[in-house]
């Protein structure tokens, strides 16, 4: 009986120790369990009760500790369940974000399918734009074929104007929203080829129906935007020259700089003769890559007549705007004659012979009555050209004629009479 009692006391004692230890861990170590040594022959229950609280208090304490342990275990189970749910949700989110279409790179943001581009609907790419342009060009071809078939000479000019405006609008749209596609060069080449073909057909129609109504020198070239493919090429080269005068009518409001009205390149020298205004620099004349700054102010959207004279002796030059001398100088490529066998381009600056065009240096505006002489014109001759005071002279090296030019890339041609602009 005594042994059974001691066994019960031992179990109660050990259970109390376990509860107390568990309680101390659950409360973050704020309580301690203390074991007290007792003599070998002393009753353990008596010693426990003697060194502890009375029997009823001990029972109450044990029950409270047990309830606390159960509550802590339930809390731990709930927290584990919450952790499992969050882990599952995180895994699903990662799998979905990693597989979404439209990510440019891992972790990249997906483009909003409903967002809009400033150049149009983002769902319509450059290919759609080129397709629309192709359809428009086919429509324009059909209209021209109908025009040729019906011989509507009285409506020819209005048809041509409408064609030019639509084509330029499409070219402008493509240029502003230029895509970075691999086949962009090939597609643009086809468009340029089609434009050139259309312009040639327009020229043929004009020659067939309006040759008697408009002289071949009464026209202007329009370069509506900066590109590296709109230009006009003079069909023949310049001769060797020891003096020259270059005159033309220009209209532009481009900023900064109107670009390059003309450039003449020869083998081994791309800047043999160039007129250029780009960036925030004033207009410049280049001869054999030597530079003189010209006092021209022309980018006000109005027509201006400009002339530049030069002689190889001492490199003396003069600049005229609207018939008035605005500046002069010397030591511009002295004793260097302008070399022959080159290529004269209107609207682009050549970095290589016949190429290397840079859109930032392209001419933007209208150009007409471009003439070159192999001598220095007098002040009176230049004034008469600018004011239409007498019968206009034409350049003996290059004269402004439609038959003297080939036009590329969509540069357009319109009727122009200089003297009418002065009235």
C-alpha positions as CSV (number, residue, x, y, z in Angstrom):
1,X,0.0,0.0,0.0
2,X,2.8,2.3,0.9
3,X,4.6,1.4,-2.3
4,X,1.5,2.1,-4.4
5,X,1.1,5.4,-2.7
6,X,4.7,6.3,-3.5
7,X,4.2,5.3,-7.1
8,X,1.2,7.6,-7.4
9,X,3.1,10.4,-5.8
10,X,6.1,9.9,-8.1
11,X,3.8,10.0,-11.2
12,X,2.0,13.1,-9.8
13,X,5.3,14.7,-9.2
14,X,6.7,13.9,-12.6
15,X,3.5,15.1,-14.3
16,X,3.7,18.3,-12.3
17,X,7.3,18.8,-13.4
18,X,6.4,18.3,-17.1
19,X,3.5,20.7,-16.8
20,X,5.6,23.3,-15.1
21,X,8.4,22.9,-17.6
22,X,6.0,23.1,-20.6
23,X,4.3,26.2,-19.0
24,X,7.6,27.9,-18.6
25,X,8.5,27.3,-22.3
26,X,5.1,28.5,-23.5
27,X,5.4,31.7,-21.5
28,X,8.7,32.6,-23.2
29,X,10.9,31.6,-20.3
30,X,9.2,34.0,-17.8
31,X,8.9,31.2,-15.2
32,X,11.3,28.6,-13.8
33,X,10.9,25.0,-12.6
34,X,12.9,24.3,-9.4
35,X,13.6,20.8,-8.2
36,X,14.4,20.4,-4.5
37,X,16.4,17.5,-3.0
38,X,14.8,15.5,-0.1
39,X,16.1,12.8,2.2
40,X,16.1,9.3,0.8
41,X,13.7,7.9,3.3
42,X,11.2,10.9,3.3
43,X,7.8,10.6,1.7
44,X,8.0,12.3,-1.7
45,X,4.4,13.4,-1.6
46,X,4.9,14.8,1.9
47,X,8.0,16.6,0.8
48,X,6.4,18.0,-2.2
49,X,3.4,19.2,-0.3
50,X,5.6,20.5,2.4
51,X,7.8,22.6,0.0
52,X,4.9,23.6,-2.2
53,X,1.4,24.9,-2.0
54,X,-1.5,23.1,-0.2
55,X,-3.2,20.1,-2.0
56,X,-6.2,22.0,-3.4
57,X,-4.0,24.8,-4.7
58,X,-1.7,22.3,-6.3
59,X,-4.6,20.6,-8.1
60,X,-5.9,24.0,-9.3
61,X,-2.5,25.0,-10.5
62,X,-2.1,21.7,-12.4
63,X,-5.4,22.2,-14.1
64,X,-4.7,25.7,-15.1
65,X,-1.3,24.7,-16.5
66,X,-2.8,21.9,-18.5
67,X,-5.4,24.2,-20.0
68,X,-2.7,26.7,-20.9
69,X,-0.7,24.0,-22.6
70,X,-3.7,22.9,-24.7
71,X,-4.4,26.5,-25.7
72,X,-0.8,27.0,-26.8
73,X,-0.9,23.8,-28.8
74,X,-4.1,24.9,-30.6
75,X,-2.6,28.3,-31.4
76,X,0.5,26.6,-32.8
77,X,-1.7,24.4,-35.0
78,X,-3.7,27.4,-36.3
79,X,-0.4,29.2,-37.1
80,X,0.9,26.2,-39.0
81,X,-2.3,26.0,-41.0
82,X,-2.1,29.7,-41.9
83,X,1.6,29.3,-42.9
84,X,0.6,26.4,-45.2
85,X,-2.2,28.5,-46.9
86,X,0.1,31.5,-47.4
87,X,2.8,29.2,-48.9
88,X,0.3,27.6,-51.3
89,X,-1.0,31.1,-52.4
90,X,2.6,32.3,-52.9
91,X,3.5,29.3,-55.0
92,X,0.4,29.9,-57.2
93,X,1.2,33.6,-57.6
94,X,4.8,32.8,-58.6
95,X,3.7,30.2,-61.2
96,X,1.2,32.6,-62.7
97,X,3.6,35.6,-62.9
98,X,6.4,33.5,-64.4
99,X,4.2,32.2,-67.2
100,X,2.3,35.4,-68.2
101,X,2.7,36.3,-71.9
102,X,4.1,39.8,-72.6
103,X,7.0,39.7,-70.1
104,X,10.1,40.9,-71.8
105,X,12.4,39.3,-69.1
106,X,12.0,37.3,-65.8
107,X,10.2,39.4,-63.3
108,X,9.4,42.0,-66.0
109,X,6.1,44.0,-66.0
110,X,3.4,42.8,-68.4
111,X,2.2,45.5,-70.8
112,X,-1.4,46.4,-70.2
113,X,-3.4,45.1,-73.1
114,X,-5.7,48.1,-72.9
115,X,-3.1,50.8,-72.9
116,X,-2.8,53.1,-75.8
117,X,0.2,54.3,-77.7
118,X,0.6,57.9,-78.7
119,X,1.0,56.8,-82.3
120,X,-2.2,54.7,-82.3
121,X,-3.6,51.5,-81.0
122,X,-0.9,49.5,-79.4
123,X,-2.4,46.3,-80.8
124,X,-1.7,47.5,-84.3
125,X,1.9,47.2,-85.1
126,X,4.1,48.7,-87.9
127,X,3.2,45.8,-90.1
128,X,-0.5,46.9,-90.0
129,X,0.6,50.5,-90.9
130,X,2.6,49.3,-93.9
131,X,-0.3,47.1,-95.0
132,X,-2.6,50.2,-94.8
133,X,-0.1,52.1,-96.8
134,X,0.2,49.4,-99.4
135,X,-3.6,49.3,-99.8
136,X,-3.7,53.1,-100.1
137,X,-1.0,52.9,-102.8
138,X,-2.9,50.3,-104.7
139,X,-6.0,52.5,-104.6
140,X,-3.9,55.4,-105.8
141,X,-2.6,53.3,-108.7
142,X,-6.1,52.4,-109.7
143,X,-7.1,56.1,-109.6
144,X,-4.2,57.0,-111.9
145,X,-5.0,54.2,-114.3
146,X,-8.6,55.5,-114.4
147,X,-7.2,58.9,-115.0
148,X,-5.0,57.7,-117.9
149,X,-7.9,55.7,-119.4
150,X,-10.4,58.5,-119.3
151,X,-7.9,61.3,-120.3
152,X,-9.3,63.7,-117.7
153,X,-6.7,66.4,-118.5
154,X,-8.7,69.2,-116.8
155,X,-8.7,67.3,-113.5
156,X,-5.1,66.1,-113.6
157,X,-3.6,68.7,-111.3
158,X,-6.2,68.3,-108.6
159,X,-5.7,64.5,-108.8
160,X,-2.0,64.8,-108.5
161,X,-2.3,67.2,-105.5
162,X,-4.6,64.7,-103.7
163,X,-2.2,61.9,-104.4
164,X,0.8,63.8,-103.1
165,X,-1.0,64.7,-99.9
166,X,-2.1,61.2,-99.1
167,X,1.3,59.6,-99.8
168,X,3.1,62.2,-97.8
169,X,0.7,61.7,-94.9
170,X,1.4,58.0,-94.9
171,X,5.1,58.4,-95.2
172,X,5.0,60.9,-92.3
173,X,3.1,58.5,-90.2
174,X,5.6,55.7,-90.8
175,X,8.5,57.9,-90.1
176,X,7.2,59.1,-86.8
177,X,6.3,55.6,-85.6
178,X,9.4,53.9,-87.1
179,X,9.6,50.3,-85.8
180,X,12.6,48.4,-84.9
181,X,11.8,45.3,-87.0
182,X,14.4,43.2,-88.9
183,X,12.6,43.6,-92.2
184,X,12.0,47.4,-91.8
185,X,14.6,48.3,-94.5
186,X,13.2,45.9,-97.0
187,X,9.6,47.1,-96.4
188,X,10.6,50.7,-96.6
189,X,12.5,50.0,-99.8
190,X,9.4,48.6,-101.4
191,X,7.4,51.7,-100.3
192,X,10.1,54.1,-101.6
193,X,10.2,52.1,-104.9
194,X,6.4,52.4,-105.2
195,X,6.5,56.1,-104.4
196,X,9.2,56.7,-107.0
197,X,7.2,54.8,-109.6
198,X,4.1,56.8,-108.8
199,X,6.0,60.1,-109.2
200,X,7.4,58.9,-112.5
201,X,3.9,58.2,-113.7
202,X,2.7,61.6,-112.5
203,X,5.6,63.2,-114.4
204,X,4.6,61.3,-117.5
205,X,1.0,62.5,-117.2
206,X,2.1,66.1,-116.7
207,X,4.3,65.9,-119.7
208,X,1.5,64.4,-121.8
209,X,-1.3,66.8,-120.7
210,X,0.3,70.0,-119.4
211,X,3.5,70.5,-121.3
212,X,2.0,73.4,-123.2
213,X,0.5,74.9,-120.1
214,X,3.5,75.0,-117.7
215,X,7.2,75.6,-118.6
216,X,9.6,73.0,-117.3
217,X,11.3,75.4,-115.0
218,X,8.1,76.6,-113.2
219,X,8.2,74.1,-110.4
220,X,9.4,73.6,-106.8
221,X,10.6,70.6,-104.8
222,X,9.1,70.0,-101.3
223,X,10.8,68.0,-98.6
224,X,8.1,67.8,-95.9
225,X,10.1,66.0,-93.1
226,X,13.6,65.0,-92.1
227,X,14.5,61.6,-93.6
228,X,17.6,59.9,-95.0
229,X,15.8,58.9,-98.2
230,X,14.1,61.9,-99.7
231,X,16.3,63.7,-102.2
232,X,16.7,64.8,-105.8
233,X,19.8,64.0,-107.9
234,X,21.1,66.2,-110.7
235,X,21.7,64.0,-113.7
236,X,25.0,65.5,-114.8
237,X,28.1,66.4,-112.9
238,X,29.7,69.8,-112.5
239,X,32.8,70.8,-114.5
240,X,36.0,72.1,-113.0
241,X,35.4,75.7,-111.8
242,X,37.7,78.4,-110.6
243,X,34.7,80.7,-109.7
244,X,31.1,80.2,-109.1
245,X,27.7,81.6,-108.2
246,X,25.0,79.5,-106.7
247,X,21.4,81.0,-106.4
248,X,18.0,79.5,-105.3
249,X,14.7,80.3,-103.7
250,X,14.1,78.7,-100.3
251,X,11.2,78.5,-97.9
252,X,11.4,76.8,-94.5
253,X,10.4,77.1,-90.9
254,X,12.4,74.1,-89.7
255,X,14.2,74.3,-86.3
256,X,16.9,73.9,-85.3
257,X,18.4,74.6,-88.8
258,X,16.8,74.1,-92.2
259,X,19.2,71.3,-93.1
260,X,21.2,70.9,-96.4
261,X,19.7,72.5,-99.5
262,X,22.4,70.9,-101.7
263,X,25.7,69.0,-101.5
264,X,28.3,68.2,-104.1
265,X,30.7,65.3,-103.5
266,X,33.6,64.1,-105.6
267,X,35.7,60.9,-105.2
268,X,37.9,61.4,-102.1
269,X,36.1,64.5,-100.9
270,X,32.4,64.3,-99.7
271,X,32.4,68.1,-98.9
272,X,33.6,69.6,-102.1
273,X,30.7,72.1,-102.2
274,X,28.0,72.1,-99.6
275,X,25.4,74.5,-98.2
276,X,24.1,73.5,-94.8
277,X,22.4,74.8,-91.7
278,X,22.0,72.2,-88.9
279,X,21.8,72.3,-85.1
280,X,22.1,75.7,-83.6
281,X,24.9,76.7,-86.1
282,X,24.4,79.5,-88.7
283,X,24.2,78.5,-92.4
284,X,27.6,77.6,-93.8
285,X,29.2,77.2,-97.2
286,X,31.8,74.4,-97.4
287,X,34.4,74.2,-100.2
288,X,36.9,71.4,-100.1
289,X,35.8,70.9,-96.4
290,X,36.7,74.5,-95.6
291,X,34.0,76.5,-93.9
292,X,32.6,80.1,-94.1
293,X,29.6,81.2,-91.9
294,X,26.9,82.9,-93.8
295,X,24.6,85.7,-92.3
296,X,21.3,84.2,-93.6
297,X,18.1,84.2,-91.6
298,X,15.5,82.3,-93.6
299,X,13.6,79.9,-91.4
300,X,10.6,82.1,-91.0
301,X,8.3,80.1,-93.3
302,X,8.6,82.7,-96.1
303,X,10.2,82.6,-99.5
304,X,13.8,84.0,-99.6
305,X,16.2,84.4,-102.5
306,X,19.8,83.6,-101.6
307,X,23.0,83.7,-103.6
308,X,26.7,82.9,-102.8
309,X,29.6,83.9,-105.0
310,X,33.2,82.6,-104.8
311,X,36.5,82.8,-106.6
312,X,39.5,80.6,-106.1
313,X,41.8,83.5,-106.1
314,X,42.3,84.4,-102.4
315,X,39.1,82.4,-101.7
316,X,36.9,85.5,-101.7
317,X,33.2,85.0,-101.1
318,X,30.0,87.1,-100.9
319,X,26.5,86.3,-99.6
320,X,23.2,87.8,-100.7
321,X,19.8,87.4,-99.3
322,X,16.7,88.8,-101.1
323,X,19.0,90.8,-103.5
324,X,21.0,92.5,-100.7
325,X,24.6,91.8,-99.8
326,X,24.7,90.5,-96.2
327,X,28.3,89.4,-95.8
328,X,31.7,88.7,-97.4
329,X,35.1,87.2,-96.6
330,X,38.2,85.5,-98.0
331,X,40.5,82.6,-97.5
332,X,37.8,80.1,-98.3
333,X,39.7,77.2,-99.9
334,X,41.9,79.6,-101.8
335,X,43.4,78.4,-105.1
336,X,41.4,75.2,-104.9
337,X,39.3,74.7,-108.1
338,X,35.9,72.9,-107.7
339,X,36.7,69.4,-109.0
340,X,34.6,67.7,-111.8
341,X,33.2,64.2,-112.0
342,X,31.1,64.5,-108.8
343,X,27.5,64.0,-107.8
344,X,25.1,66.9,-106.9
345,X,22.3,66.1,-104.5
346,X,19.5,68.4,-103.4
347,X,18.0,67.9,-99.9
348,X,20.7,65.7,-98.3
349,X,24.3,66.0,-97.1
350,X,26.6,63.3,-98.5
351,X,29.1,61.6,-96.2
352,X,30.2,59.4,-99.0
353,X,29.9,59.9,-102.8
354,X,26.1,59.6,-103.4
355,X,25.2,58.3,-99.9
356,X,25.8,58.3,-96.2
357,X,22.7,60.5,-95.7
358,X,21.9,61.6,-92.1
359,X,18.3,62.5,-91.4
360,X,19.3,65.2,-88.8
361,X,21.1,67.1,-91.7
362,X,18.3,66.7,-94.3
363,X,16.7,69.8,-95.7
364,X,13.1,70.5,-94.6
365,X,11.1,73.0,-96.7
366,X,10.7,74.1,-100.3
367,X,13.4,74.7,-102.9
368,X,13.1,76.3,-106.4
369,X,15.0,78.0,-109.2
370,X,18.4,76.4,-108.3
371,X,21.1,77.7,-110.7
372,X,24.9,77.5,-110.9
373,X,27.2,79.7,-112.9
374,X,31.0,79.2,-113.4
375,X,31.5,82.9,-112.8
376,X,30.9,85.6,-110.2
377,X,27.6,87.4,-110.9
378,X,27.5,91.1,-110.3
379,X,25.5,92.8,-107.6
380,X,23.1,94.1,-110.2
381,X,22.5,90.7,-111.7
382,X,21.8,89.1,-108.4
383,X,19.4,91.9,-107.4
384,X,17.5,91.4,-110.7
385,X,17.2,87.7,-110.0
386,X,15.8,88.4,-106.5
387,X,13.3,91.0,-107.5
388,X,12.3,89.8,-111.0
389,X,13.3,93.2,-112.4
390,X,14.3,91.8,-115.7
391,X,14.3,88.6,-117.7
392,X,15.7,86.0,-115.4
393,X,19.1,84.5,-116.2
394,X,19.7,80.8,-116.0
395,X,22.8,79.0,-114.8
396,X,25.3,78.1,-117.5
397,X,26.6,75.1,-115.5
398,X,23.2,74.0,-114.1
399,X,19.8,75.3,-115.0
400,X,16.6,74.6,-113.1
401,X,14.6,72.2,-115.3
402,X,12.4,69.2,-114.5
403,X,14.3,67.1,-117.1
404,X,17.6,67.7,-115.2
405,X,16.5,66.0,-112.0
406,X,15.6,62.5,-110.7
407,X,13.5,62.6,-107.6
408,X,13.6,59.9,-104.9
409,X,11.9,58.8,-101.7
410,X,8.7,60.8,-101.8
411,X,10.0,64.4,-102.3
412,X,7.1,66.1,-104.1
413,X,6.9,68.5,-107.0
414,X,4.5,71.5,-107.3
415,X,3.9,74.4,-109.6
416,X,5.9,77.5,-108.7
417,X,6.6,80.9,-110.1
418,X,9.1,83.1,-108.2
419,X,7.8,86.4,-109.4
420,X,4.2,85.6,-108.4
421,X,5.5,85.1,-104.8
422,X,6.7,88.7,-104.7
423,X,3.2,90.2,-105.6
